[in-house]
Amino acid sequence: MKTSWLAMVLLTSLGLVAIVWPAQAPTFAQTQPSISPVSRQHLAAAPGLVEPVSEEREIGSQVIGIIHEVRVEENDEVHEGQIIAVIENDEQVARLSSARAELALRQAELERSINGARSEERKEARAALKEAEANLQLARVEYQRRVPLAKTGASTMAALDVATANLDTTAARREVMAERLALLEAGTRPEDIAAARAQVRLAEANVALADALLDKTLIRSPIAGIVLRRVRIAGEAVTNQPPTPIALIGNLHGLRVRAEVDETDVSQATVGQRVEITADAFPDQKFGGTVYRVSTRMGAKQVMTGRPADRVDTKVLQVLIDLDPGVRLPIGLRVDAYFLSGPSFAEMRPSQ
């Protein structure tokens, strides 16, 4: 009896286990079949620095002087040709104003030479000649009257001398008036007009020179981009030997990595090759890029990683890598570039 009861308990327990076990079994989520990624091997690794696609432009001064004002701040967007700083230029402004005034004077002289005398000037010259002729006739009559009087003693020799001098003076003045009228009626000589034109050209050259000297005091951005760093402020001195940097500007619409490939790995870098970029500042991220240019000349290392295995004396080959669109990294960030094997321009995709 006791055995039957035990058997019944055992069978009941086994039945409960059979009912409960399937409900506690794990269920697996249904997943879509995955496409295995293309296997990429790291052919070579190289340190590099992030830079704008336009490279960093160091904007300096072409003249020696004191900065009057700096018109930009860091992270400001500037367009090509925009004035970012002004060097004190009071002397250049005055020189340009003087040159322009001289040009206006020379142009007026040239126009007068080409147009010749006005009708009013000719009328004035004719009237002056007639007056001189009348005075000459009067002086001649007075002289002729004094000669016999002086011979008879009715008049002094001093009076005759005065009459003679007056005759000579009026005769000379008449000649001057006649020559002036002839010159006005004949017009300007061709050689005088040529000389006036030359004076105008010289004045124009002086204006251009003064304008160029003034323009050198206006520091302009050679490209459209972002002010990466403002190096100088108003009141500081600048020179042009070598040019004193005032600001650093770069085009951030695209980024590149300038990598330095060791001389033993130069054969592993080719144009169009895909590259994987990592940075210590972003330990859990990888960024893509494509080799844009491979230099043809070996050079000394410029990028120092600070790692114990670094060799300062090794020769490297510079490689420019265009980062994929949308990648944003700080300019000057040190990164590592890994040159990949496999397709160059696109990942393999499953066929539709």
VMD Tcl script that draws the C-alpha trace (Angstrom):
set ca {
  {0.00 0.00 0.00}
  {2.79 2.27 0.92}
  {4.61 1.33 -2.28}
  {1.60 2.20 -4.41}
  {1.29 5.56 -2.73}
  {4.94 6.35 -3.39}
  {4.59 5.29 -7.00}
  {1.58 7.52 -7.42}
  {3.46 10.51 -5.97}
  {6.43 9.86 -8.27}
  {4.26 9.63 -11.37}
  {2.42 12.79 -10.43}
  {5.72 14.65 -10.00}
  {6.99 13.45 -13.36}
  {3.79 14.64 -15.02}
  {4.16 18.10 -13.53}
  {7.73 18.31 -14.73}
  {6.62 17.33 -18.22}
  {4.00 20.07 -18.21}
  {6.22 22.88 -16.77}
  {9.51 22.27 -18.72}
  {8.36 23.31 -22.23}
  {7.04 26.66 -20.86}
  {10.48 27.56 -19.42}
  {12.53 26.68 -22.52}
  {14.32 29.78 -24.25}
  {12.94 31.20 -27.53}
  {15.32 32.59 -30.26}
  {14.42 35.86 -32.13}
  {14.01 35.49 -35.83}
  {16.79 37.47 -37.60}
  {17.25 38.34 -41.22}
  {20.16 36.60 -42.89}
  {23.22 38.85 -42.49}
  {25.74 39.73 -45.16}
  {29.26 39.00 -44.06}
  {31.39 42.15 -44.35}
  {34.22 42.33 -46.81}
  {37.38 41.17 -45.15}
  {39.87 44.05 -44.95}
  {43.48 43.63 -44.01}
  {45.61 46.45 -42.61}
  {48.42 46.70 -45.14}
  {50.20 49.56 -43.39}
  {49.72 52.08 -40.59}
  {50.87 55.69 -40.43}
  {50.47 58.64 -38.05}
  {48.87 61.79 -39.37}
  {47.27 65.13 -38.58}
  {43.81 66.40 -39.46}
  {43.80 69.53 -41.63}
  {41.30 71.49 -43.74}
  {40.84 70.45 -47.34}
  {42.39 73.81 -48.29}
  {45.25 73.29 -45.81}
  {45.81 75.87 -43.07}
  {46.54 79.32 -44.47}
  {48.77 81.47 -42.27}
  {47.79 85.07 -43.01}
  {50.57 87.59 -42.45}
  {51.47 91.20 -43.20}
  {53.36 92.46 -46.24}
  {54.43 95.66 -44.49}
  {56.09 96.65 -41.23}
  {53.82 98.49 -38.83}
  {51.34 98.38 -35.98}
  {48.01 96.59 -36.21}
  {45.23 99.19 -36.16}
  {42.37 96.70 -35.88}
  {41.58 93.00 -36.24}
  {38.10 92.46 -37.66}
  {37.61 88.74 -37.00}
  {37.41 86.37 -34.08}
  {38.12 82.65 -33.90}
  {35.46 80.47 -35.59}
  {34.23 83.42 -37.68}
  {33.33 82.53 -41.26}
  {35.08 84.68 -43.87}
  {34.81 84.96 -47.63}
  {37.61 85.25 -50.17}
  {39.09 88.75 -50.23}
  {37.50 89.83 -46.94}
  {39.57 92.27 -44.86}
  {40.49 90.57 -41.60}
  {42.95 93.16 -40.24}
  {44.21 96.68 -40.93}
  {47.73 98.00 -40.39}
  {48.09 101.69 -39.44}
  {48.10 103.50 -42.79}
  {47.70 107.27 -42.31}
  {50.86 107.92 -44.33}
  {49.67 105.72 -47.22}
  {46.25 107.40 -47.26}
  {47.86 110.86 -47.45}
  {50.21 109.74 -50.20}
  {47.30 108.42 -52.25}
  {45.36 111.67 -51.85}
  {48.38 113.69 -53.00}
  {48.90 111.43 -56.02}
  {45.25 111.77 -57.04}
  {45.42 115.57 -56.79}
  {48.55 115.61 -58.96}
  {46.78 113.43 -61.52}
  {43.81 115.81 -61.66}
  {46.19 118.75 -62.27}
  {48.02 116.95 -65.08}
  {44.77 115.91 -66.74}
  {43.57 119.52 -66.69}
  {46.83 120.68 -68.29}
  {46.48 118.06 -71.00}
  {42.92 119.10 -71.78}
  {44.04 122.73 -72.02}
  {46.83 121.74 -74.39}
  {44.47 119.77 -76.62}
  {41.66 122.31 -76.65}
  {43.95 125.32 -77.08}
  {43.11 128.90 -76.10}
  {39.51 130.00 -75.65}
  {37.99 132.69 -77.86}
  {37.94 135.08 -74.93}
  {41.69 134.67 -74.49}
  {42.24 135.45 -78.18}
  {40.09 138.58 -77.97}
  {42.02 139.70 -74.90}
  {45.32 139.13 -76.69}
  {44.17 141.15 -79.74}
  {43.07 144.02 -77.54}
  {46.36 143.99 -75.66}
  {48.23 144.09 -78.98}
  {46.21 147.08 -80.17}
  {46.92 148.87 -76.91}
  {50.61 148.14 -77.26}
  {50.60 149.45 -80.85}
  {48.83 152.65 -79.76}
  {51.34 153.19 -76.95}
  {54.16 152.57 -79.40}
  {52.76 155.16 -81.82}
  {52.46 157.67 -79.00}
  {56.02 156.97 -77.82}
  {57.32 157.37 -81.38}
  {55.60 160.76 -81.77}
  {56.96 161.94 -78.43}
  {60.47 160.84 -79.41}
  {60.29 162.57 -82.80}
  {59.11 165.77 -81.07}
  {61.94 165.71 -78.53}
  {64.76 165.23 -81.05}
  {64.64 168.73 -82.70}
  {63.92 170.41 -79.38}
  {66.99 168.85 -77.88}
  {69.10 169.94 -80.85}
  {68.01 173.58 -80.51}
  {68.34 173.56 -76.75}
  {64.64 174.13 -76.18}
  {64.49 170.80 -74.36}
  {67.05 169.04 -72.23}
  {68.91 165.93 -73.24}
  {67.43 164.17 -70.19}
  {63.94 164.58 -71.61}
  {65.15 163.11 -74.90}
  {66.65 160.14 -73.06}
  {63.32 159.49 -71.33}
  {61.48 159.64 -74.65}
  {63.98 157.24 -76.20}
  {63.65 154.72 -73.35}
  {59.87 154.92 -73.47}
  {59.94 154.23 -77.20}
  {62.14 151.18 -76.75}
  {59.98 149.84 -73.90}
  {56.69 150.20 -75.74}
  {58.20 148.64 -78.87}
  {59.32 145.62 -76.85}
  {55.92 145.27 -75.20}
  {54.25 145.39 -78.60}
  {56.47 142.49 -79.75}
  {55.50 140.46 -76.67}
  {51.80 141.01 -77.28}
  {52.17 140.09 -80.93}
  {53.95 136.81 -80.10}
  {51.34 135.91 -77.46}
  {48.51 136.42 -79.94}
  {50.32 134.38 -82.59}
  {50.84 131.55 -80.09}
  {47.19 131.49 -79.07}
  {45.97 131.49 -82.67}
  {48.46 128.80 -83.74}
  {47.37 126.34 -80.99}
  {49.49 123.91 -78.96}
  {52.38 122.18 -80.66}
  {52.22 118.35 -80.99}
  {55.32 117.90 -78.87}
  {53.75 119.94 -76.07}
  {50.64 117.74 -76.17}
  {52.86 114.62 -76.09}
  {54.70 115.99 -73.08}
  {51.38 116.68 -71.33}
  {50.22 113.12 -72.02}
  {53.44 111.77 -70.54}
  {52.88 113.82 -67.40}
  {49.39 112.31 -67.08}
  {50.77 108.77 -67.43}
  {53.40 109.48 -64.78}
  {50.71 110.80 -62.43}
  {48.57 107.70 -63.06}
  {51.52 105.47 -62.21}
  {52.04 107.38 -58.97}
  {48.37 106.87 -58.08}
  {48.61 103.14 -58.80}
  {51.76 102.88 -56.66}
  {50.18 104.75 -53.76}
  {47.03 102.65 -54.03}
  {49.08 99.43 -54.00}
  {51.00 100.54 -50.92}
  {47.74 101.36 -49.16}
  {46.21 98.02 -50.15}
  {49.12 96.18 -48.54}
  {48.02 97.55 -45.19}
  {44.64 95.81 -45.63}
  {45.14 92.15 -44.69}
  {42.70 90.01 -46.70}
  {41.72 86.35 -46.55}
  {42.93 84.49 -49.68}
  {40.18 81.85 -49.35}
  {36.67 81.35 -48.03}
  {36.76 79.46 -44.76}
  {36.79 79.61 -40.97}
  {39.17 81.53 -38.70}
  {40.93 78.68 -36.92}
  {43.05 80.93 -34.74}
  {43.59 84.64 -34.21}
  {47.29 85.10 -33.50}
  {47.60 88.91 -33.10}
  {45.47 91.73 -31.69}
  {45.30 95.49 -32.27}
  {48.34 97.42 -31.07}
  {50.87 94.66 -31.75}
  {53.75 95.18 -34.17}
  {54.09 93.14 -37.36}
  {56.86 92.72 -39.90}
  {57.28 91.17 -43.34}
  {60.71 89.54 -42.94}
  {59.49 86.93 -42.23}
  {55.76 87.78 -42.33}
  {54.22 87.99 -38.87}
  {51.19 85.64 -38.68}
  {47.96 87.41 -37.80}
  {45.42 84.60 -38.24}
  {45.07 80.99 -39.41}
  {42.24 80.25 -41.85}
  {41.01 76.97 -43.31}
  {38.13 75.64 -45.39}
  {36.24 73.20 -43.14}
  {33.73 72.06 -45.77}
  {36.02 69.09 -46.15}
  {38.73 67.51 -43.98}
  {41.87 65.64 -44.82}
  {44.50 63.69 -42.99}
  {48.14 64.27 -43.88}
  {49.67 60.91 -43.04}
  {53.36 59.99 -43.04}
  {54.00 56.49 -44.34}
  {57.25 54.85 -43.28}
  {59.72 54.21 -46.08}
  {59.29 50.47 -45.63}
  {55.53 50.71 -46.36}
  {55.39 53.18 -49.24}
  {54.33 50.48 -51.69}
  {51.15 49.87 -49.68}
  {49.59 53.32 -50.32}
  {47.86 54.05 -53.63}
  {45.46 56.71 -54.88}
  {41.82 55.71 -54.36}
  {42.64 53.25 -51.59}
  {40.29 53.04 -48.62}
  {41.71 54.04 -45.23}
  {40.52 53.54 -41.67}
  {41.20 56.44 -39.28}
  {41.36 56.18 -35.48}
  {42.19 58.71 -32.79}
  {43.01 58.37 -29.11}
  {40.48 61.12 -28.43}
  {37.70 58.91 -29.85}
  {38.67 55.43 -28.65}
  {35.44 53.71 -29.68}
  {35.08 55.22 -33.15}
  {36.57 54.59 -36.56}
  {36.38 56.99 -39.47}
  {36.65 56.27 -43.18}
  {38.64 58.00 -45.85}
  {40.10 57.63 -49.33}
  {43.65 58.32 -50.47}
  {43.60 61.52 -52.51}
  {47.28 62.00 -53.29}
  {50.55 60.18 -52.74}
  {53.68 62.29 -52.71}
  {56.56 61.44 -55.01}
  {59.33 62.61 -52.70}
  {60.50 61.19 -49.39}
  {61.07 63.60 -46.54}
  {61.72 63.94 -42.82}
  {59.09 63.17 -40.20}
  {56.85 66.01 -39.12}
  {54.29 64.13 -37.02}
  {55.65 62.91 -33.68}
  {53.48 60.47 -31.76}
  {55.54 60.51 -28.58}
  {55.63 56.73 -28.53}
  {58.84 55.04 -27.43}
  {59.11 53.17 -30.73}
  {59.20 56.38 -32.77}
  {62.24 56.79 -34.99}
  {63.07 60.43 -35.57}
  {65.65 59.78 -38.29}
  {63.40 57.68 -40.54}
  {62.28 58.89 -43.97}
  {58.55 59.10 -44.70}
  {56.24 59.65 -47.65}
  {53.36 62.08 -47.22}
  {49.91 60.80 -48.19}
  {46.77 62.98 -48.30}
  {43.56 61.22 -47.27}
  {40.12 62.73 -47.87}
  {37.87 61.95 -44.93}
  {34.37 60.76 -45.76}
  {31.66 63.47 -45.95}
  {30.18 64.27 -42.58}
  {33.27 63.43 -40.54}
  {34.06 66.24 -38.12}
  {37.33 66.20 -36.23}
  {39.37 69.01 -34.64}
  {42.01 70.58 -36.87}
  {45.48 69.45 -35.84}
  {44.23 66.26 -34.13}
  {46.80 63.47 -34.26}
  {45.34 60.29 -35.72}
  {46.44 56.89 -37.00}
  {45.70 55.85 -40.58}
  {45.37 52.19 -41.53}
  {45.60 51.43 -45.24}
  {43.18 48.66 -46.18}
  {43.22 45.93 -48.78}
  {40.21 45.07 -50.91}
  {37.95 47.27 -53.09}
  {39.10 50.83 -53.40}
  {36.00 52.92 -53.83}
  {32.95 51.00 -52.57}
  {32.09 48.23 -50.20}
  {30.78 45.00 -51.71}
  {26.98 44.86 -51.44}
  {24.57 41.93 -51.79}
  {22.96 41.65 -55.21}
  {19.27 42.50 -55.42}
}
mol new
graphics top color blue
foreach p $ca { graphics top sphere $p radius 0.5 }
foreach p [lrange $ca 0 end-1] q [lrange $ca 1 end] { graphics top cylinder $p $q radius 0.2 }
display resetview
